[in-house]
């Protein structure tokens, strides 16, 4: 997939997601939220640490150590996803604009399509949304610990078509705390305003 096609896919997702997300955020961020109410999220107050894993990141190996000391939003998808993935990444881009710089947090996109999602392609795809977003890939054996531990569903359809198959996958956004433990899952469809309020509330409660 060349750069122009990547940009076309990204623009399609942005057009669908950005306007609606902005309107939602404008209303939700200025509407008082009852204390302790988590609108869009399932929270885990005693989440377990992530299993040991090792995937390929833009700067080499990406492991549990790269989750330490910062909040991490993790989404599982693939670069040729026609709708869910660009929508989720557009949402995360909006969240980055809405949430103050502190606390430190990062966005991690884990490919569930190792056959097509090369390192170069992932880097281009992430840069189309935000250069700071981290794209990871790895073979099936490397992916399984994460998929199994988080309960992520992933199934490739018509893989014999080589380059023209789709991948069914979970659409949740997983939030890990600075100790690398599962803190929350934001189930689809996510809303920027509510997700922003929930994230800030969770961080404040655990500070």
MOVEN-V977014 format. One record per helix or strand. SS is the DSSP state (H for helix, E for strand). FROM is the first residue (numbers start at 1). TO is the last residue. If there is no record, write none. Layout:
# MOVEN-V977014
SS_FROM_TO, SS_FROM_TO
This chain:
# MOVEN-V977014
H_3_28, E_41_43, E_49_49, E_54_57, E_60_63, H_64_67, E_71_77, H_84_98, E_105_111, H_119_129, E_134_137, H_140_150, E_154_156, H_159_161, E_167_169, E_173_176, E_181_186, H_192_205
